[in-house]
Amino acid sequence: MSPANDWVAADWIAVDWGTSNLRVWAMDADDRPLAETSSHAGMSSLTRDGFEPALLDLVVGWLDLTRVTDVVACGMVGARQGWAEAEYATVPGPPRGPQAFTRPRVRDGGIAVHILPGMRQDMPPDVMRGEETQIAGLLAREPGFDGVVCLPGTHTKWAHVSAGEVVSFVTFMTGELFALLSSASVLRHTVAADGWSDEDFAVAVEETLVRPERASARMFGLRAEALLAELSPERSRARLSGYLIGMELAGARPYWLGRDIVMIGARRMTEAYVAALRLGGLAPRIHDATEMTLAGLAAAHRQLLVERQHQ
């Protein structure tokens, strides 16, 4: 793949636009990435008028001035506070849904931007933006997949997928709780910013799966043990993660119990979930988040081309 500053002629451009970061890829006609780059111009840092300039700053060198280049984008770019609000597809249903692409107005005539919808679940209420594209990527690779997809992150999603549709999903704030507890609670004096203990993590997960209602007490116990028995900050970090992931697994048991499990996410966080699930004798499979995102965006671009043929 070419470095970001090399000139390439993109057949189309794939975009993953989150709250904090913007990632873009120049794609060829066979949906292979030719180049990639990123910036910190996430949705939360932009006004509505700032999205187009932020995108062009990264992709202008990939545009063929003799034609219009398609840009297919997923994530928070389609949120109410984003470039243009993309209506949610409804669960149960396919991850891209029947909705048309949302096409924000652009000043530059060299690009045509197409924003993918997120997904909504009315009962119990839940939403996702971006993860549905990774699920679509998995289905593009494994059309017959029937099981549960876990997407670890700041807000981890568990989605039941069957017959090409998202049947239901649930979101856990595990990553955000870990960040808050480790940096803005009494545990900030106890939990290291890095370091790990596999043994402490495993013990914490197993304890919490058995008695999840005791997790909050065990978390304060980290502070007490650090004061009274010099529990190391690295061991405290592993245990806090184990307590929180254990709580999540206890709550998500109806999703993962007895089902084929696929994990899609960043390596470090995904490995922690895999280790926790293996304690219960489960064997989750792992897919790279970027690969699934690109596969989902490519499937959406193919859908766009088909729609054009029928217009």
TORKOL-4160 file (C-alpha; in steps of 0.2 Angstrom, whole numbers, padded with zeros to 4 digits, m for minus):
311
<pt num="1" X="0000" Y="0000" Z="0000"/>
<pt num="2" X="0007" Y="0017" Z="m0005"/>
<pt num="3" X="0011" Y="0030" Z="0009"/>
<pt num="4" X="m0002" Y="0043" Z="0012"/>
<pt num="5" X="0008" Y="0057" Z="0003"/>
<pt num="6" X="0011" Y="0047" Z="m0013"/>
<pt num="7" X="m0001" Y="0052" Z="m0027"/>
<pt num="8" X="m0013" Y="0038" Z="m0032"/>
<pt num="9" X="m0029" Y="0039" Z="m0043"/>
<pt num="10" X="m0043" Y="0032" Z="m0032"/>
<pt num="11" X="m0057" Y="0023" Z="m0041"/>
<pt num="12" X="m0067" Y="0027" Z="m0025"/>
<pt num="13" X="m0063" Y="0032" Z="m0007"/>
<pt num="14" X="m0068" Y="0023" Z="0009"/>
<pt num="15" X="m0071" Y="0033" Z="0025"/>
<pt num="16" X="m0073" Y="0028" Z="0043"/>
<pt num="17" X="m0077" Y="0044" Z="0052"/>
<pt num="18" X="m0078" Y="0043" Z="0071"/>
<pt num="19" X="m0081" Y="0054" Z="0086"/>
<pt num="20" X="m0062" Y="0058" Z="0088"/>
<pt num="21" X="m0054" Y="0052" Z="0072"/>
<pt num="22" X="m0056" Y="0052" Z="0053"/>
<pt num="23" X="m0048" Y="0037" Z="0043"/>
<pt num="24" X="m0048" Y="0037" Z="0024"/>
<pt num="25" X="m0043" Y="0024" Z="0011"/>
<pt num="26" X="m0040" Y="0026" Z="m0008"/>
<pt num="27" X="m0048" Y="0011" Z="m0016"/>
<pt num="28" X="m0045" Y="0003" Z="m0033"/>
<pt num="29" X="m0059" Y="m0004" Z="m0044"/>
<pt num="30" X="m0057" Y="m0022" Z="m0036"/>
<pt num="31" X="m0060" Y="m0014" Z="m0019"/>
<pt num="32" X="m0042" Y="m0016" Z="m0013"/>
<pt num="33" X="m0034" Y="m0001" Z="m0003"/>
<pt num="34" X="m0020" Y="0008" Z="m0013"/>
<pt num="35" X="m0016" Y="0021" Z="0001"/>
<pt num="36" X="m0023" Y="0027" Z="0018"/>
<pt num="37" X="m0021" Y="0041" Z="0030"/>
<pt num="38" X="m0030" Y="0048" Z="0045"/>
<pt num="39" X="m0032" Y="0064" Z="0056"/>
<pt num="40" X="m0039" Y="0069" Z="0072"/>
<pt num="41" X="m0053" Y="0078" Z="0063"/>
<pt num="42" X="m0067" Y="0068" Z="0072"/>
<pt num="43" X="m0085" Y="0073" Z="0072"/>
<pt num="44" X="m0084" Y="0081" Z="0090"/>
<pt num="45" X="m0071" Y="0093" Z="0084"/>
<pt num="46" X="m0080" Y="0099" Z="0068"/>
<pt num="47" X="m0095" Y="0111" Z="0064"/>
<pt num="48" X="m0106" Y="0105" Z="0050"/>
<pt num="49" X="m0096" Y="0117" Z="0038"/>
<pt num="50" X="m0080" Y="0109" Z="0043"/>
<pt num="51" X="m0083" Y="0091" Z="0037"/>
<pt num="52" X="m0079" Y="0094" Z="0018"/>
<pt num="53" X="m0063" Y="0104" Z="0021"/>
<pt num="54" X="m0057" Y="0090" Z="0033"/>
<pt num="55" X="m0060" Y="0077" Z="0021"/>
<pt num="56" X="m0053" Y="0086" Z="0006"/>
<pt num="57" X="m0037" Y="0089" Z="0016"/>
<pt num="58" X="m0034" Y="0071" Z="0016"/>
<pt num="59" X="m0040" Y="0065" Z="m0001"/>
<pt num="60" X="m0037" Y="0079" Z="m0013"/>
<pt num="61" X="m0021" Y="0070" Z="m0020"/>
<pt num="62" X="m0032" Y="0055" Z="m0024"/>
<pt num="63" X="m0045" Y="0063" Z="m0035"/>
<pt num="64" X="m0045" Y="0061" Z="m0054"/>
<pt num="65" X="m0050" Y="0078" Z="m0060"/>
<pt num="66" X="m0058" Y="0071" Z="m0076"/>
<pt num="67" X="m0072" Y="0063" Z="m0066"/>
<pt num="68" X="m0082" Y="0063" Z="m0050"/>
<pt num="69" X="m0075" Y="0051" Z="m0036"/>
<pt num="70" X="m0087" Y="0042" Z="m0025"/>
<pt num="71" X="m0084" Y="0043" Z="m0006"/>
<pt num="72" X="m0093" Y="0030" Z="0005"/>
<pt num="73" X="m0093" Y="0035" Z="0023"/>
<pt num="74" X="m0099" Y="0026" Z="0039"/>
<pt num="75" X="m0099" Y="0031" Z="0058"/>
<pt num="76" X="m0103" Y="0047" Z="0067"/>
<pt num="77" X="m0102" Y="0057" Z="0051"/>
<pt num="78" X="m0120" Y="0052" Z="0049"/>
<pt num="79" X="m0125" Y="0057" Z="0067"/>
<pt num="80" X="m0137" Y="0071" Z="0071"/>
<pt num="81" X="m0122" Y="0082" Z="0075"/>
<pt num="82" X="m0112" Y="0076" Z="0060"/>
<pt num="83" X="m0111" Y="0081" Z="0042"/>
<pt num="84" X="m0128" Y="0076" Z="0038"/>
<pt num="85" X="m0140" Y="0065" Z="0048"/>
<pt num="86" X="m0142" Y="0047" Z="0041"/>
<pt num="87" X="m0158" Y="0039" Z="0046"/>
<pt num="88" X="m0156" Y="0023" Z="0056"/>
<pt num="89" X="m0160" Y="0006" Z="0048"/>
<pt num="90" X="m0172" Y="m0004" Z="0060"/>
<pt num="91" X="m0168" Y="m0020" Z="0069"/>
<pt num="92" X="m0172" Y="m0034" Z="0064"/>
<pt num="93" X="m0165" Y="m0031" Z="0047"/>
<pt num="94" X="m0149" Y="m0031" Z="0036"/>
<pt num="95" X="m0135" Y="m0020" Z="0043"/>
<pt num="96" X="m0136" Y="m0008" Z="0029"/>
<pt num="97" X="m0155" Y="m0008" Z="0028"/>
<pt num="98" X="m0166" Y="m0003" Z="0014"/>
<pt num="99" X="m0163" Y="0016" Z="0016"/>
<pt num="100" X="m0155" Y="0025" Z="0003"/>
<pt num="101" X="m0138" Y="0033" Z="0006"/>
<pt num="102" X="m0138" Y="0050" Z="0013"/>
<pt num="103" X="m0129" Y="0063" Z="0002"/>
<pt num="104" X="m0124" Y="0079" Z="0010"/>
<pt num="105" X="m0121" Y="0094" Z="m0001"/>
<pt num="106" X="m0103" Y="0097" Z="m0007"/>
<pt num="107" X="m0095" Y="0112" Z="m0014"/>
<pt num="108" X="m0081" Y="0103" Z="m0023"/>
<pt num="109" X="m0088" Y="0095" Z="m0039"/>
<pt num="110" X="m0075" Y="0082" Z="m0039"/>
<pt num="111" X="m0083" Y="0071" Z="m0025"/>
<pt num="112" X="m0100" Y="0063" Z="m0022"/>
<pt num="113" X="m0102" Y="0059" Z="m0003"/>
<pt num="114" X="m0113" Y="0044" Z="0002"/>
<pt num="115" X="m0116" Y="0042" Z="0021"/>
<pt num="116" X="m0122" Y="0025" Z="0027"/>
<pt num="117" X="m0136" Y="0023" Z="0040"/>
<pt num="118" X="m0133" Y="0017" Z="0058"/>
<pt num="119" X="m0145" Y="0005" Z="0066"/>
<pt num="120" X="m0159" Y="0007" Z="0079"/>
<pt num="121" X="m0167" Y="m0005" Z="0091"/>
<pt num="122" X="m0184" Y="0002" Z="0098"/>
<pt num="123" X="m0186" Y="m0011" Z="0112"/>
<pt num="124" X="m0176" Y="m0010" Z="0122"/>
<pt num="125" X="m0169" Y="0006" Z="0115"/>
<pt num="126" X="m0152" Y="0005" Z="0108"/>
<pt num="127" X="m0142" Y="0013" Z="0093"/>
<pt num="128" X="m0126" Y="0010" Z="0084"/>
<pt num="129" X="m0116" Y="0019" Z="0070"/>
<pt num="130" X="m0101" Y="0011" Z="0062"/>
<pt num="131" X="m0102" Y="m0006" Z="0070"/>
<pt num="132" X="m0116" Y="m0011" Z="0058"/>
<pt num="133" X="m0103" Y="m0008" Z="0043"/>
<pt num="134" X="m0091" Y="m0020" Z="0052"/>
<pt num="135" X="m0105" Y="m0033" Z="0053"/>
<pt num="136" X="m0109" Y="m0030" Z="0035"/>
<pt num="137" X="m0091" Y="m0034" Z="0031"/>
<pt num="138" X="m0092" Y="m0050" Z="0041"/>
<pt num="139" X="m0108" Y="m0055" Z="0031"/>
<pt num="140" X="m0099" Y="m0051" Z="0015"/>
<pt num="141" X="m0085" Y="m0063" Z="0020"/>
<pt num="142" X="m0097" Y="m0076" Z="0028"/>
<pt num="143" X="m0114" Y="m0074" Z="0020"/>
<pt num="144" X="m0121" Y="m0089" Z="0030"/>
<pt num="145" X="m0115" Y="m0083" Z="0047"/>
<pt num="146" X="m0127" Y="m0087" Z="0061"/>
<pt num="147" X="m0121" Y="m0082" Z="0078"/>
<pt num="148" X="m0116" Y="m0067" Z="0089"/>
<pt num="149" X="m0104" Y="m0053" Z="0084"/>
<pt num="150" X="m0095" Y="m0044" Z="0099"/>
<pt num="151" X="m0087" Y="m0028" Z="0095"/>
<pt num="152" X="m0077" Y="m0022" Z="0109"/>
<pt num="153" X="m0074" Y="m0003" Z="0111"/>
<pt num="154" X="m0078" Y="0012" Z="0122"/>
<pt num="155" X="m0096" Y="0006" Z="0120"/>
<pt num="156" X="m0095" Y="m0013" Z="0117"/>
<pt num="157" X="m0109" Y="m0020" Z="0106"/>
<pt num="158" X="m0116" Y="m0038" Z="0106"/>
<pt num="159" X="m0126" Y="m0042" Z="0090"/>
<pt num="160" X="m0136" Y="m0057" Z="0086"/>
<pt num="161" X="m0135" Y="m0060" Z="0068"/>
<pt num="162" X="m0145" Y="m0073" Z="0058"/>
<pt num="163" X="m0150" Y="m0075" Z="0040"/>
<pt num="164" X="m0141" Y="m0060" Z="0034"/>
<pt num="165" X="m0150" Y="m0049" Z="0047"/>
<pt num="166" X="m0146" Y="m0041" Z="0064"/>
<pt num="167" X="m0159" Y="m0049" Z="0075"/>
<pt num="168" X="m0155" Y="m0039" Z="0090"/>
<pt num="169" X="m0141" Y="m0030" Z="0099"/>
<pt num="170" X="m0136" Y="m0023" Z="0116"/>
<pt num="171" X="m0123" Y="m0010" Z="0121"/>
<pt num="172" X="m0112" Y="m0010" Z="0137"/>
<pt num="173" X="m0102" Y="0005" Z="0142"/>
<pt num="174" X="m0088" Y="m0006" Z="0149"/>
<pt num="175" X="m0074" Y="0004" Z="0140"/>
<pt num="176" X="m0080" Y="0021" Z="0146"/>
<pt num="177" X="m0083" Y="0014" Z="0164"/>
<pt num="178" X="m0065" Y="0008" Z="0164"/>
<pt num="179" X="m0058" Y="0025" Z="0158"/>
<pt num="180" X="m0068" Y="0034" Z="0171"/>
<pt num="181" X="m0065" Y="0023" Z="0186"/>
<pt num="182" X="m0046" Y="0022" Z="0182"/>
<pt num="183" X="m0044" Y="0041" Z="0179"/>
<pt num="184" X="m0058" Y="0050" Z="0189"/>
<pt num="185" X="m0062" Y="0039" Z="0204"/>
<pt num="186" X="m0054" Y="0034" Z="0220"/>
<pt num="187" X="m0046" Y="0020" Z="0210"/>
<pt num="188" X="m0035" Y="0033" Z="0200"/>
<pt num="189" X="m0023" Y="0031" Z="0215"/>
<pt num="190" X="m0022" Y="0012" Z="0213"/>
<pt num="191" X="m0024" Y="0008" Z="0194"/>
<pt num="192" X="m0008" Y="0009" Z="0183"/>
<pt num="193" X="m0009" Y="0017" Z="0166"/>
<pt num="194" X="m0001" Y="0002" Z="0158"/>
<pt num="195" X="0004" Y="m0016" Z="0163"/>
<pt num="196" X="m0005" Y="m0032" Z="0166"/>
<pt num="197" X="m0007" Y="m0048" Z="0175"/>
<pt num="198" X="m0016" Y="m0063" Z="0166"/>
<pt num="199" X="m0018" Y="m0072" Z="0183"/>
<pt num="200" X="m0027" Y="m0057" Z="0191"/>
<pt num="201" X="m0038" Y="m0054" Z="0176"/>
<pt num="202" X="m0044" Y="m0072" Z="0175"/>
<pt num="203" X="m0048" Y="m0072" Z="0194"/>
<pt num="204" X="m0058" Y="m0056" Z="0193"/>
<pt num="205" X="m0068" Y="m0062" Z="0178"/>
<pt num="206" X="m0072" Y="m0079" Z="0186"/>
<pt num="207" X="m0077" Y="m0071" Z="0202"/>
<pt num="208" X="m0088" Y="m0059" Z="0193"/>
<pt num="209" X="m0096" Y="m0071" Z="0182"/>
<pt num="210" X="m0101" Y="m0081" Z="0198"/>
<pt num="211" X="m0107" Y="m0066" Z="0208"/>
<pt num="212" X="m0109" Y="m0051" Z="0197"/>
<pt num="213" X="m0118" Y="m0041" Z="0211"/>
<pt num="214" X="m0102" Y="m0041" Z="0221"/>
<pt num="215" X="m0092" Y="m0032" Z="0207"/>
<pt num="216" X="m0093" Y="m0015" Z="0215"/>
<pt num="217" X="m0087" Y="m0020" Z="0232"/>
<pt num="218" X="m0073" Y="m0030" Z="0224"/>
<pt num="219" X="m0068" Y="m0014" Z="0214"/>
<pt num="220" X="m0067" Y="m0004" Z="0231"/>
<pt num="221" X="m0057" Y="m0018" Z="0237"/>
<pt num="222" X="m0043" Y="m0014" Z="0225"/>
<pt num="223" X="m0040" Y="0002" Z="0234"/>
<pt num="224" X="m0041" Y="m0006" Z="0251"/>
<pt num="225" X="m0029" Y="m0020" Z="0246"/>
<pt num="226" X="m0017" Y="m0007" Z="0238"/>
<pt num="227" X="m0016" Y="0002" Z="0255"/>
<pt num="228" X="m0016" Y="m0013" Z="0267"/>
<pt num="229" X="m0006" Y="m0026" Z="0256"/>
<pt num="230" X="0003" Y="m0016" Z="0243"/>
<pt num="231" X="m0007" Y="m0023" Z="0228"/>
<pt num="232" X="0003" Y="m0017" Z="0213"/>
<pt num="233" X="m0005" Y="m0004" Z="0201"/>
<pt num="234" X="m0002" Y="m0016" Z="0187"/>
<pt num="235" X="m0012" Y="m0030" Z="0195"/>
<pt num="236" X="m0026" Y="m0018" Z="0200"/>
<pt num="237" X="m0027" Y="m0013" Z="0182"/>
<pt num="238" X="m0030" Y="m0031" Z="0177"/>
<pt num="239" X="m0042" Y="m0035" Z="0190"/>
<pt num="240" X="m0052" Y="m0019" Z="0187"/>
<pt num="241" X="m0053" Y="m0024" Z="0168"/>
<pt num="242" X="m0058" Y="m0042" Z="0174"/>
<pt num="243" X="m0072" Y="m0036" Z="0185"/>
<pt num="244" X="m0080" Y="m0025" Z="0172"/>
<pt num="245" X="m0078" Y="m0037" Z="0158"/>
<pt num="246" X="m0085" Y="m0051" Z="0169"/>
<pt num="247" X="m0100" Y="m0040" Z="0173"/>
<pt num="248" X="m0103" Y="m0037" Z="0154"/>
<pt num="249" X="m0101" Y="m0056" Z="0150"/>
<pt num="250" X="m0114" Y="m0060" Z="0164"/>
<pt num="251" X="m0126" Y="m0047" Z="0157"/>
<pt num="252" X="m0123" Y="m0053" Z="0139"/>
<pt num="253" X="m0125" Y="m0071" Z="0143"/>
<pt num="254" X="m0141" Y="m0073" Z="0133"/>
<pt num="255" X="m0131" Y="m0068" Z="0118"/>
<pt num="256" X="m0115" Y="m0078" Z="0119"/>
<pt num="257" X="m0121" Y="m0094" Z="0127"/>
<pt num="258" X="m0121" Y="m0109" Z="0115"/>
<pt num="259" X="m0118" Y="m0098" Z="0099"/>
<pt num="260" X="m0104" Y="m0096" Z="0087"/>
<pt num="261" X="m0095" Y="m0080" Z="0093"/>
<pt num="262" X="m0085" Y="m0068" Z="0081"/>
<pt num="263" X="m0075" Y="m0054" Z="0089"/>
<pt num="264" X="m0072" Y="m0038" Z="0079"/>
<pt num="265" X="m0061" Y="m0025" Z="0086"/>
<pt num="266" X="m0043" Y="m0018" Z="0090"/>
<pt num="267" X="m0031" Y="m0032" Z="0095"/>
<pt num="268" X="m0027" Y="m0027" Z="0113"/>
<pt num="269" X="m0045" Y="m0025" Z="0119"/>
<pt num="270" X="m0051" Y="m0040" Z="0108"/>
<pt num="271" X="m0038" Y="m0051" Z="0116"/>
<pt num="272" X="m0045" Y="m0047" Z="0134"/>
<pt num="273" X="m0062" Y="m0052" Z="0129"/>
<pt num="274" X="m0056" Y="m0068" Z="0120"/>
<pt num="275" X="m0046" Y="m0073" Z="0136"/>
<pt num="276" X="m0062" Y="m0070" Z="0147"/>
<pt num="277" X="m0073" Y="m0081" Z="0135"/>
<pt num="278" X="m0061" Y="m0095" Z="0135"/>
<pt num="279" X="m0062" Y="m0096" Z="0153"/>
<pt num="280" X="m0079" Y="m0102" Z="0150"/>
<pt num="281" X="m0073" Y="m0115" Z="0137"/>
<pt num="282" X="m0079" Y="m0104" Z="0123"/>
<pt num="283" X="m0069" Y="m0102" Z="0107"/>
<pt num="284" X="m0072" Y="m0085" Z="0099"/>
<pt num="285" X="m0065" Y="m0081" Z="0082"/>
<pt num="286" X="m0057" Y="m0065" Z="0078"/>
<pt num="287" X="m0058" Y="m0053" Z="0064"/>
<pt num="288" X="m0048" Y="m0037" Z="0062"/>
<pt num="289" X="m0059" Y="m0021" Z="0064"/>
<pt num="290" X="m0051" Y="m0012" Z="0049"/>
<pt num="291" X="m0053" Y="m0027" Z="0037"/>
<pt num="292" X="m0071" Y="m0029" Z="0042"/>
<pt num="293" X="m0074" Y="m0010" Z="0040"/>
<pt num="294" X="m0067" Y="m0010" Z="0023"/>
<pt num="295" X="m0076" Y="m0025" Z="0018"/>
<pt num="296" X="m0092" Y="m0017" Z="0024"/>
<pt num="297" X="m0089" Y="m0001" Z="0014"/>
<pt num="298" X="m0084" Y="m0010" Z="m0001"/>
<pt num="299" X="m0101" Y="m0020" Z="m0001"/>
<pt num="300" X="m0110" Y="m0003" Z="0001"/>
<pt num="301" X="m0100" Y="0004" Z="m0014"/>
<pt num="302" X="m0105" Y="m0011" Z="m0024"/>
<pt num="303" X="m0123" Y="m0008" Z="m0019"/>
<pt num="304" X="m0122" Y="0010" Z="m0025"/>
<pt num="305" X="m0116" Y="0004" Z="m0042"/>
<pt num="306" X="m0130" Y="m0008" Z="m0044"/>
<pt num="307" X="m0142" Y="0006" Z="m0039"/>
<pt num="308" X="m0135" Y="0017" Z="m0052"/>
<pt num="309" X="m0137" Y="0004" Z="m0066"/>
<pt num="310" X="m0156" Y="0003" Z="m0062"/>
<pt num="311" X="m0159" Y="0022" Z="m0062"/>
